């Protein structure tokens, strides 16, 4: 049991990022016919409801969510242009590994520049959480993690 505990603290991401992943990963979950944007809204409302957010907390959360949507649709446009790139790559005789690496690197750089922005916003929200809300959040994240493990 002790061993399991230790593993818990070695995780690179602090717990509070679980909210972000919960909202973010929803963009990639199929299963309901809502648009990813609608799903993000629904999830953030669920979080606010389950954690019993006050008005200030709801405002902070909806700021994070709308920022997500903006970034998500930007990525969507990029994905569209990449699709054509990938089509021509697949049709080529040899895989253009350098080009694929370039795409991956560009994507990682975009992600990294955004992570700071989100961390600031999440930190601001985190500051407002009560001990009860934090406990509730950890419960939710652990349930969420179990589902993915």
Z-matrix of the N, CA and C atoms (Angstrom, degrees):
N
C 1 1.468
C 2 1.537 1 110.22
N 3 1.324 2 114.60 1 -42.34
C 4 1.461 3 119.31 2 -179.57
C 5 1.530 4 110.91 3 -56.42
N 6 1.304 5 113.68 4 -41.55
C 7 1.462 6 121.06 5 -178.14
C 8 1.535 7 110.22 6 -58.35
N 9 1.323 8 115.82 7 -44.12
C 10 1.460 9 121.12 8 -178.75
C 11 1.526 10 109.75 9 -60.95
N 12 1.321 11 114.60 10 -40.06
C 13 1.448 12 121.03 11 -177.87
C 14 1.520 13 111.20 12 -61.49
N 15 1.322 14 113.26 13 -43.32
C 16 1.452 15 119.64 14 -177.60
C 17 1.532 16 110.17 15 -61.48
N 18 1.298 17 114.43 16 -43.99
C 19 1.458 18 121.86 17 -179.39
C 20 1.537 19 110.34 18 -56.62
N 21 1.308 20 115.00 19 -34.78
C 22 1.446 21 121.21 20 -177.71
C 23 1.512 22 112.98 21 -59.35
N 24 1.317 23 115.46 22 -40.14
C 25 1.453 24 119.11 23 -174.44
C 26 1.515 25 112.35 24 -83.13
N 27 1.353 26 115.76 25 -14.50
C 28 1.444 27 118.07 26 -178.48
C 29 1.519 28 111.67 27 -78.99
N 30 1.313 29 116.85 28 -13.26
C 31 1.461 30 119.49 29 -179.18
C 32 1.517 31 109.85 30 -57.77
N 33 1.329 32 115.00 31 135.23
C 34 1.459 33 119.74 32 -174.72
C 35 1.521 34 112.36 33 -69.81
N 36 1.329 35 116.84 34 -34.04
C 37 1.461 36 119.44 35 -174.37
C 38 1.516 37 111.41 36 -90.32
N 39 1.316 38 116.57 37 129.11
C 40 1.466 39 117.77 38 173.47
C 41 1.527 40 110.73 39 -64.45
N 42 1.304 41 115.18 40 155.52
C 43 1.465 42 121.86 41 -176.20
C 44 1.527 43 112.69 42 -52.76
N 45 1.318 44 115.45 43 -39.73
C 46 1.457 45 118.98 44 -170.72
C 47 1.530 46 110.64 45 -62.34
N 48 1.322 47 117.13 46 -22.49
C 49 1.459 48 120.44 47 177.59
C 50 1.518 49 111.16 48 -69.06
N 51 1.324 50 115.69 49 -14.97
C 52 1.453 51 119.53 50 176.29
C 53 1.518 52 111.55 51 -55.79
N 54 1.324 53 116.48 52 -35.95
C 55 1.466 54 119.58 53 178.18
C 56 1.519 55 108.86 54 -59.42
N 57 1.318 56 115.04 55 -47.89
C 58 1.450 57 120.21 56 -178.06
C 59 1.511 58 110.80 57 -59.12
N 60 1.342 59 115.08 58 -45.39
C 61 1.449 60 118.17 59 -178.35
C 62 1.512 61 110.20 60 -66.41
N 63 1.322 62 115.62 61 -37.68
C 64 1.463 63 119.06 62 178.84
C 65 1.526 64 109.48 63 -59.10
N 66 1.332 65 116.01 64 -47.48
C 67 1.466 66 118.73 65 -178.94
C 68 1.527 67 109.82 66 -69.83
N 69 1.335 68 115.69 67 -43.91
C 70 1.452 69 120.56 68 -174.99
C 71 1.507 70 113.24 69 -66.47
N 72 1.325 71 116.16 70 -45.62
C 73 1.458 72 118.79 71 -173.97
C 74 1.515 73 110.92 72 -69.50
N 75 1.329 74 116.00 73 -20.66
C 76 1.450 75 120.09 74 178.27
C 77 1.513 76 110.47 75 -60.24
N 78 1.319 77 115.96 76 -31.45
C 79 1.447 78 120.00 77 178.48
C 80 1.514 79 111.26 78 -56.46
N 81 1.344 80 116.72 79 -25.14
C 82 1.453 81 119.57 80 -173.88
C 83 1.525 82 112.49 81 -106.45
N 84 1.315 83 117.25 82 0.27
C 85 1.458 84 119.19 83 -179.33
C 86 1.512 85 109.17 84 -88.97
N 87 1.306 86 115.58 85 127.95
C 88 1.459 87 117.76 86 175.40
C 89 1.516 88 108.08 87 -87.38
N 90 1.341 89 115.84 88 -164.50
C 91 1.449 90 116.27 89 172.15
C 92 1.501 91 112.85 90 111.24
N 93 1.329 92 118.83 91 -35.67
C 94 1.452 93 116.65 92 173.72
C 95 1.517 94 108.28 93 -125.92
N 96 1.306 95 115.94 94 160.05
C 97 1.457 96 119.17 95 -167.87
C 98 1.516 97 113.14 96 -88.73
N 99 1.302 98 116.11 97 4.78
C 100 1.455 99 118.23 98 177.14
C 101 1.524 100 110.02 99 -69.09
N 102 1.306 101 115.43 100 155.65
C 103 1.464 102 119.07 101 174.06
C 104 1.529 103 107.18 102 -70.97
N 105 1.337 104 116.50 103 157.18
C 106 1.469 105 118.81 104 178.00
C 107 1.534 106 111.35 105 -54.89
N 108 1.335 107 116.18 106 -38.26
C 109 1.461 108 119.80 107 179.47
C 110 1.526 109 111.32 108 -61.23
N 111 1.334 110 115.65 109 -43.80
C 112 1.472 111 119.68 110 179.07
C 113 1.524 112 110.37 111 -63.97
N 114 1.350 113 114.60 112 -37.81
C 115 1.463 114 117.81 113 179.84
C 116 1.523 115 111.01 114 -65.89
N 117 1.332 116 116.88 115 -38.15
C 118 1.463 117 119.69 116 178.95
C 119 1.523 118 110.49 117 -61.59
N 120 1.337 119 115.53 118 -43.23
C 121 1.463 120 120.32 119 178.05
C 122 1.522 121 110.37 120 -60.85
N 123 1.338 122 115.77 121 -46.79
C 124 1.458 123 120.61 122 -178.55
C 125 1.524 124 110.93 123 -59.67
N 126 1.334 125 115.98 124 -43.55
C 127 1.469 126 119.96 125 -178.78
C 128 1.511 127 111.29 126 -65.90
N 129 1.328 128 117.36 127 -42.60
C 130 1.456 129 118.03 128 -178.00
C 131 1.525 130 110.25 129 -67.84
N 132 1.338 131 116.55 130 -32.66
C 133 1.472 132 119.13 131 175.34
C 134 1.521 133 110.33 132 -65.49
N 135 1.328 134 115.13 133 -38.16
C 136 1.458 135 119.82 134 179.70
C 137 1.530 136 110.41 135 -64.80
N 138 1.335 137 115.57 136 -42.09
C 139 1.467 138 120.14 137 178.21
C 140 1.526 139 110.17 138 -60.68
N 141 1.338 140 115.51 139 -48.57
C 142 1.462 141 120.73 140 -179.12
C 143 1.522 142 110.78 141 -58.95
N 144 1.332 143 115.32 142 -39.52
C 145 1.455 144 121.36 143 -179.17
C 146 1.526 145 111.05 144 -68.78
N 147 1.332 146 115.70 145 -50.43
C 148 1.462 147 120.25 146 -176.68
C 149 1.531 148 112.06 147 -64.78
N 150 1.338 149 116.34 148 -35.34
C 151 1.470 150 118.74 149 -177.70
C 152 1.522 151 111.15 150 -93.48
N 153 1.343 152 115.40 151 1.86
C 154 1.449 153 120.29 152 176.62
C 155 1.536 154 111.09 153 56.78
N 156 1.302 155 116.42 154 54.04
C 157 1.466 156 121.78 155 -178.50
C 158 1.518 157 112.13 156 -67.08
N 159 1.333 158 115.60 157 144.02
C 160 1.458 159 119.68 158 171.22
C 161 1.534 160 108.92 159 -85.12
N 162 1.333 161 116.72 160 178.89
C 163 1.469 162 120.87 161 -173.89
C 164 1.539 163 111.73 162 -59.61
N 165 1.321 164 115.90 163 -42.44
C 166 1.474 165 120.05 164 -179.27
C 167 1.529 166 110.62 165 -62.30
N 168 1.333 167 116.26 166 -43.65
C 169 1.458 168 121.25 167 -178.71
C 170 1.526 169 110.84 168 -66.49
N 171 1.339 170 115.56 169 -38.99
C 172 1.459 171 119.43 170 178.11
C 173 1.519 172 110.66 171 -62.81
N 174 1.317 173 115.82 172 -40.55
C 175 1.463 174 120.47 173 179.73
C 176 1.527 175 110.50 174 -63.23
N 177 1.337 176 116.18 175 -44.54
C 178 1.465 177 120.57 176 179.08
C 179 1.529 178 110.92 177 -62.17
N 180 1.333 179 115.42 178 -42.07
C 181 1.463 180 119.94 179 -178.91
C 182 1.528 181 111.14 180 -67.38
N 183 1.336 182 116.30 181 -41.15
C 184 1.463 183 117.49 182 -177.26
C 185 1.525 184 110.52 183 -71.30
N 186 1.332 185 116.47 184 -25.99
C 187 1.462 186 120.69 185 173.48
C 188 1.533 187 109.54 186 -63.71
N 189 1.334 188 116.09 187 -44.89
C 190 1.468 189 121.06 188 178.77
C 191 1.532 190 109.31 189 -62.08
N 192 1.330 191 115.83 190 -44.99
C 193 1.457 192 120.51 191 -177.37
C 194 1.523 193 112.40 192 -63.55
N 195 1.337 194 116.70 193 -42.94
C 196 1.464 195 117.81 194 -177.84
C 197 1.527 196 110.89 195 -69.90
N 198 1.324 197 115.97 196 -32.97
C 199 1.462 198 120.82 197 174.89
C 200 1.531 199 110.07 198 -62.64
N 201 1.338 200 114.81 199 -41.62
C 202 1.455 201 121.33 200 176.99
C 203 1.522 202 111.30 201 -57.96
N 204 1.326 203 115.08 202 -45.97
C 205 1.459 204 119.96 203 -176.92
C 206 1.520 205 110.20 204 -62.84
N 207 1.328 206 114.49 205 -41.12
C 208 1.461 207 119.69 206 -179.80
C 209 1.536 208 109.32 207 -60.87
N 210 1.330 209 115.63 208 -49.41
C 211 1.463 210 120.30 209 -179.80
C 212 1.524 211 110.99 210 -63.71
N 213 1.326 212 114.74 211 -37.46
C 214 1.452 213 119.68 212 -178.64
C 215 1.532 214 110.78 213 -62.49
N 216 1.336 215 116.79 214 -44.34
C 217 1.460 216 117.98 215 -178.39
C 218 1.523 217 111.22 216 -72.27
N 219 1.331 218 117.71 217 -31.26
C 220 1.465 219 120.39 218 172.79
C 221 1.526 220 109.67 219 -59.88
N 222 1.334 221 115.23 220 -47.12
C 223 1.463 222 120.32 221 179.39
C 224 1.527 223 110.50 222 -61.18
N 225 1.343 224 115.21 223 -36.13
C 226 1.459 225 119.53 224 -178.57
C 227 1.536 226 109.92 225 -60.64
N 228 1.312 227 116.43 226 -43.96
C 229 1.456 228 120.23 227 179.37
C 230 1.525 229 111.20 228 -64.27
N 231 1.337 230 115.46 229 -40.69
C 232 1.462 231 119.74 230 177.45
C 233 1.520 232 110.59 231 -62.97
N 234 1.341 233 115.60 232 -41.04
C 235 1.461 234 119.65 233 -179.74
C 236 1.531 235 110.66 234 -60.81
N 237 1.342 236 115.58 235 -39.90
C 238 1.457 237 119.67 236 179.21
C 239 1.518 238 110.82 237 -58.53
N 240 1.318 239 117.03 238 -47.17
C 241 1.460 240 119.35 239 -177.60
C 242 1.529 241 111.10 240 -70.01
N 243 1.335 242 115.82 241 -29.29
C 244 1.453 243 119.14 242 178.99
C 245 1.533 244 111.25 243 -71.21
N 246 1.324 245 115.49 244 -31.06
C 247 1.456 246 120.18 245 -177.52
C 248 1.535 247 110.67 246 -57.21
N 249 1.315 248 115.48 247 -44.22
C 250 1.469 249 119.49 248 178.98
C 251 1.523 250 110.60 249 -63.82
N 252 1.343 251 114.32 250 -42.71
C 253 1.464 252 119.51 251 176.16
C 254 1.519 253 110.88 252 -54.62
N 255 1.333 254 115.23 253 -48.04
C 256 1.457 255 119.65 254 -176.11
C 257 1.531 256 111.25 255 -67.79
N 258 1.319 257 115.75 256 -37.07
C 259 1.467 258 118.81 257 177.63
C 260 1.512 259 110.23 258 -56.75
N 261 1.322 260 116.62 259 -49.55
C 262 1.461 261 118.93 260 -177.96
C 263 1.529 262 111.08 261 -66.71
N 264 1.349 263 115.64 262 -31.27
C 265 1.469 264 118.36 263 176.94
C 266 1.524 265 110.94 264 -64.91
N 267 1.329 266 115.38 265 -44.50
C 268 1.464 267 120.30 266 -177.64
C 269 1.521 268 110.51 267 -65.07
N 270 1.316 269 116.20 268 -36.23
C 271 1.462 270 120.14 269 -178.98
C 272 1.528 271 112.27 270 -74.94
N 273 1.326 272 116.40 271 -18.68
C 274 1.463 273 119.77 272 -179.51
C 275 1.534 274 110.77 273 -68.98
N 276 1.313 275 116.05 274 161.98
C 277 1.466 276 120.42 275 -179.92
C 278 1.527 277 111.28 276 -71.57
N 279 1.319 278 115.42 277 -39.63
C 280 1.461 279 119.46 278 179.23
C 281 1.519 280 109.62 279 -117.68
N 282 1.330 281 115.29 280 144.31
C 283 1.453 282 120.47 281 178.35
C 284 1.531 283 109.01 282 -73.68
N 285 1.323 284 115.82 283 128.92
C 286 1.457 285 120.27 284 -179.57
C 287 1.531 286 108.78 285 -83.55
N 288 1.333 287 114.86 286 84.84
C 289 1.466 288 119.12 287 -174.19
C 290 1.525 289 111.80 288 -62.64
N 291 1.321 290 115.78 289 -38.93
C 292 1.464 291 119.39 290 -179.55
C 293 1.526 292 110.34 291 -59.43
N 294 1.316 293 115.81 292 -41.46
C 295 1.457 294 120.42 293 -177.69
C 296 1.529 295 110.70 294 -67.90
N 297 1.315 296 115.73 295 -41.50
C 298 1.463 297 119.74 296 178.52
C 299 1.527 298 109.73 297 -61.90
N 300 1.327 299 115.65 298 -44.57
C 301 1.468 300 120.07 299 178.10
C 302 1.519 301 111.10 300 -58.60
N 303 1.327 302 115.20 301 -40.32
C 304 1.458 303 120.75 302 179.55
C 305 1.525 304 110.65 303 -59.71
N 306 1.334 305 115.41 304 -46.19
C 307 1.469 306 120.88 305 178.80
C 308 1.527 307 110.57 306 -58.72
N 309 1.320 308 115.68 307 -46.43
C 310 1.460 309 120.64 308 -177.92
C 311 1.521 310 110.08 309 -63.26
N 312 1.316 311 115.84 310 -43.73
C 313 1.459 312 120.44 311 -178.36
C 314 1.535 313 110.69 312 -64.44
N 315 1.321 314 116.02 313 -43.75
C 316 1.460 315 120.62 314 179.38
C 317 1.522 316 110.37 315 -60.45
N 318 1.336 317 115.21 316 -40.83
C 319 1.449 318 119.98 317 -179.77
C 320 1.518 319 110.65 318 -65.37
N 321 1.328 320 116.20 319 -43.25
C 322 1.465 321 119.97 320 179.29
C 323 1.524 322 111.07 321 -62.80
N 324 1.329 323 116.05 322 -39.12
C 325 1.460 324 118.90 323 179.48
C 326 1.523 325 111.11 324 -65.54
N 327 1.335 326 116.40 325 -40.33
C 328 1.469 327 119.13 326 176.65
C 329 1.519 328 110.45 327 -61.74
N 330 1.345 329 115.67 328 -43.83
C 331 1.457 330 120.10 329 179.89
C 332 1.525 331 110.62 330 -60.61
N 333 1.334 332 115.99 331 -47.08
C 334 1.461 333 119.88 332 -177.72
C 335 1.516 334 111.92 333 -59.94
N 336 1.326 335 116.70 334 -40.93
C 337 1.457 336 118.50 335 -178.73
C 338 1.524 337 110.13 336 -66.54
N 339 1.328 338 116.55 337 -28.18
C 340 1.462 339 119.45 338 -179.13
C 341 1.524 340 112.47 339 -82.80
N 342 1.330 341 115.17 340 -30.34
C 343 1.463 342 118.41 341 -176.88
C 344 1.529 343 111.68 342 -56.38
N 345 1.327 344 117.30 343 -42.83
C 346 1.462 345 120.24 344 179.50
C 347 1.518 346 111.30 345 -59.39
N 348 1.319 347 115.42 346 -44.52
C 349 1.458 348 121.01 347 179.66
C 350 1.530 349 110.13 348 -58.02
N 351 1.343 350 116.10 349 -47.33
C 352 1.462 351 119.22 350 -178.96
C 353 1.517 352 112.12 351 -68.95
N 354 1.329 353 116.73 352 -38.25
C 355 1.466 354 119.36 353 179.94
C 356 1.513 355 110.27 354 -60.06
N 357 1.336 356 117.50 355 -41.16
C 358 1.464 357 120.27 356 177.79
C 359 1.519 358 110.86 357 -60.58
N 360 1.317 359 115.87 358 -45.14
C 361 1.469 360 120.17 359 -178.51
C 362 1.532 361 111.20 360 -66.51
N 363 1.335 362 115.52 361 -42.76
C 364 1.461 363 119.48 362 -179.27
C 365 1.523 364 110.02 363 -66.96
N 366 1.330 365 116.59 364 -38.11
C 367 1.464 366 119.95 365 178.93
C 368 1.527 367 110.78 366 -62.00
N 369 1.331 368 116.13 367 -39.46
C 370 1.464 369 120.41 368 178.62
C 371 1.523 370 110.78 369 -63.06
N 372 1.337 371 115.80 370 -41.46
C 373 1.464 372 120.54 371 178.70
C 374 1.533 373 109.83 372 -68.45
N 375 1.309 374 115.89 373 -42.20
C 376 1.457 375 122.32 374 -179.07
C 377 1.530 376 111.26 375 -57.40
N 378 1.334 377 115.91 376 -39.49
C 379 1.466 378 121.27 377 179.53
C 380 1.524 379 112.57 378 -58.34
N 381 1.338 380 116.47 379 -29.31
C 382 1.459 381 119.68 380 -174.99
C 383 1.527 382 112.98 381 -88.44
N 384 1.340 383 117.19 382 -8.50
C 385 1.462 384 119.62 383 -175.67
C 386 1.529 385 112.20 384 -71.40
N 387 1.314 386 116.08 385 137.39
C 388 1.464 387 121.20 386 174.46
C 389 1.529 388 108.51 387 -81.12
N 390 1.335 389 117.76 388 162.30
C 391 1.468 390 119.85 389 176.98
C 392 1.537 391 111.83 390 -54.89
N 393 1.338 392 117.28 391 -37.54
C 394 1.467 393 120.31 392 179.44
C 395 1.520 394 110.05 393 -63.71
N 396 1.320 395 115.55 394 -43.80
C 397 1.458 396 119.83 395 -178.32
C 398 1.527 397 110.72 396 -64.66
N 399 1.318 398 115.90 397 -37.99
C 400 1.463 399 119.59 398 178.90
C 401 1.521 400 110.89 399 -64.08
N 402 1.337 401 115.16 400 -42.52
C 403 1.450 402 120.10 401 179.87
C 404 1.528 403 109.66 402 -62.21
N 405 1.317 404 115.74 403 -46.14
C 406 1.462 405 122.38 404 178.39
C 407 1.531 406 110.62 405 -59.06
N 408 1.313 407 115.59 406 -42.11
C 409 1.463 408 121.15 407 -179.33
C 410 1.518 409 111.40 408 -62.89
N 411 1.324 410 115.62 409 -44.20
C 412 1.464 411 120.04 410 179.37
C 413 1.524 412 110.06 411 -62.62
N 414 1.337 413 115.96 412 -42.22
C 415 1.466 414 120.26 413 176.06
C 416 1.524 415 110.96 414 -54.61
N 417 1.338 416 114.71 415 -50.62
C 418 1.467 417 120.65 416 -177.31
C 419 1.521 418 110.95 417 -62.01
N 420 1.329 419 116.40 418 -44.48
C 421 1.465 420 119.62 419 -176.88
C 422 1.516 421 110.19 420 -65.57
N 423 1.333 422 116.09 421 -38.36
C 424 1.458 423 118.26 422 -179.56
C 425 1.525 424 111.10 423 -66.23
N 426 1.332 425 116.29 424 -39.27
C 427 1.464 426 119.88 425 175.31
C 428 1.520 427 110.08 426 -61.23
N 429 1.314 428 114.51 427 -44.26
C 430 1.457 429 121.42 428 -179.02
C 431 1.530 430 110.86 429 -61.73
N 432 1.323 431 115.89 430 -41.99
C 433 1.467 432 120.97 431 -179.96
C 434 1.520 433 111.17 432 -65.73
N 435 1.322 434 115.84 433 -41.69
C 436 1.462 435 119.15 434 -179.45
C 437 1.520 436 110.54 435 -58.32
N 438 1.313 437 115.50 436 -38.61
C 439 1.444 438 119.80 437 -178.56
C 440 1.533 439 111.35 438 -63.30
N 441 1.324 440 115.60 439 -27.71
C 442 1.470 441 118.80 440 -175.66
C 443 1.527 442 112.50 441 -98.39
N 444 1.323 443 116.23 442 -5.86
C 445 1.462 444 117.82 443 -174.90
C 446 1.525 445 111.82 444 -85.63
